[in-house]
Structures are given as C-alpha cells and as structure tokens.
Amino acid sequence: MSDKRQLLDRLRTLHAEVDREAQNITARLGDRLRCGPGCTECCQDELTVFDVEALRIRAEFPEVLAAMPAPVGRCAFLDADNRCRIYPARPYVCRTQGLPLRWLDELDGRTVEYRDICPLNDEGPPLETLPSTDCFTLGPVEEKLRQLQTELSGALDRTPLRALFPVRN
C-alpha cells in the first residue's frame, strides 16, 4: 500500500492530464460540443468511482460532504444551480463526459474501434469520420486509475458518490 498523499498527488496529475486532453479536443471541435456549466444530462445519481477518487473528494471537499447531498435522482454533488460542488476534484468519468469517445475491443480475433458521443454533441460530421485525435481514447487512463486503486487497497473497490455523504436520519 502506497502513502495516501503520494497516491493523491499522482491522481491529481492524472486528472490534470485528462483535463488537458479534454481541453485540446474541445478546442479542435469548437461549437460541436454544447455541454457546459449547468448541463447535467450526464450527471448520474448512481455513479460509482474507485475509492482512490473518493479519497480525493473526501480530502478536498469535507465541507461539501458535511452539507446535504442533492435530492435522489440527481448527482449528489450538484448544487441548486446544477453546478458541480466538487468540480476541481470531480471523478475521471465526469472529466470526459460530452467528448467524442473511442475505444478498441477484440472481436473474432481482430481489433475493432467503437465510438460514442453525447446526443447533445452529435451534430456535425459523422462521428466515425473524426480523426482519432479528436476523440478521447478510453482504456489507458482507466488502467492508470486501476493501478492507483490497487496501490491504495489491493482491490478494485468502488464507492457510490452518494455514499460519501454521511447517513442522516
């Protein structure tokens, strides 16, 4: 098990790398991406994250966790104006929402590329015609997150975001 401070520093570095790539993709795609502050189409209530990302939220936003979560059905971390109360420490999955995504899978002994995008951002050239550099590639970051999680606890445990808030009667 690694020192938690070191793990959090490595997680912050990984999140910053994801943010840079997301910003580069957003800059290249311009107006195609309509997601922005206040858009909560992808903010799911039942989202789970690796415990290492939950550790970051606990470390950086104890005051938010001491407050009431958003009502069930909305992401627990949304405020009354639909803004993320933990934005700087938001999980990896939240950092890539809305972007064109691509991933590779093995099918019948060959590598197949899949792509997806939020329906709000699907106007423009067909997704399959975008250069691969204009899509966020899933896989490498998830592997780095798995490594951090394994170093934290030795297991791939996940935590529901809503469970970070104390149970109140």
N, C-alpha and C positions, 0 to 999 in steps of 0.2 A: 504494500500500500504506500503510495506516494504522499508526501506532505500536501495537505489541502491547499495551502497558499500557492504552491507551485502548480498544482492542477488548475486552480482558478486562473492563474496568470496564463497558462497555456490555453485554457478555454477562451479567455478574453482575446488572446492573439488569434485563435481560430475564428472567433466571431468577427473580429476586425477584418480578417482575410475574406470571409464570406461577404461582409458589407462592401468591401472594395470591389469584389467581382460583381455583386448585385448593382452597385453604382455604375460600373463600366457598362454593363448590359443595358441598364436603364438609359444611360446617356446615348448609346448607339441606337436604341429603339424609339427614343423620343416620345411622341404623343401616343404611340400604340398602347403604352402602359398607363391605364387610367386609375390604378389603385393609388391611394394617397391617404393622408390623415383623415380620419373619420370613416374610411371604408372598412367595414367589419365583415364582409362577405365570407372571408376565410377564417375568421376568429371563432374557432370551435370550442364548445364548453367541455367536451370530454377529452381534450388533448392531453397526452402524456409525454413526458420528457425523461431523458436519462437523469438519474439522481445527481450527476455532476452539474447539469444545468439548473436543477432545483437548488443545489448548494449555492450557486452564484446568485440566484434570486433571493434566497434567504440572507446571504451575506450583504447584498447591496440594497435591499428594499425591506428591511424589517418593519418600517413604518407602514408600508402598504399591507403587509401581512397582518399587522395589528388592526387594520381597518376592516370593514365589511367587504366581502367579495361582491362582484356584480351578481345580479339575480341569475338563478339557474336558467340555462338556455343561452346565455351569453358567456363569452370568455370571462373567467373570474377576475381578470386583471383590467377589464375595460372600465373607464370612468363614465360619468353621466353624459359626457360629450362624445362617447365612443372612441376615446383615445387610450392608448396603452399606458398604464401607470408604471410599467417596468421597462419601457422601451429600450434603454441602454443595455439591459440585461435580458432582453427577450430571447427566447429559445431560437435555435438554429432554424427550425421549421418556419417560424414567423419571419425570419430574415429573407427567405426565398419565396414567400407567397406572392403570387401575381406574376412572377417571372416565367418566361418560357422554360420549361424543364425538359431535360433529356436524360435517359438512362439506357444502359446496354444490358441485354439479357441473352442467355444462351437458349436457342430453340432449335431442336433437331440437329445439334452439332454445329450450328452457325451462330454468329453474333448478330443480334437484331437490335436496332435502335428504336426506342419508343420516345414519344414527345407528348407533352401536355401543357396547357396554359389555362389560367382562369378564364371563364367565358367572358368576363368583362373586358379582357385584353385580347380577344380573339379576332378583332377587326384588323385588316391589313393583309399582307401577303400570307399565303398558307403557311402554317407552322412548319411543315416539312421542307419548305424552301429556304428557311432561315439558315444562315451559316451556323455551324455548331458553336462557334464562339459567341453567338447571340442567344445561346441557351445556357442555363445553369445546369451543369452536369452533376447528377446525383450519383453518389457512390463514394468518391474519395473523402468528402467531409464526414459522411456517416461513419466511415471506417476510423477516422481520427477521433470522432466522438466515442465510438465503441472502445477504442484504446484508452481514452481518458476515463471512461466509466469503469473499465476493467481495473485500471490502476487505483481507482477510488475504493471499490468494494470487492473486486474479484468476480462480480456477477453483472449481468446486463439488466439490472433492476430499473424499472421506470416508475415515475410518480405522476399521478394526475395533477394538473396545475391547481385545480380547485382544492386538492388535499393539502396544499401548502398553507392554507388558512386554518387556524385553529377551529375546532368544532365549537359552535356556540349553541346554547340552549335557548 
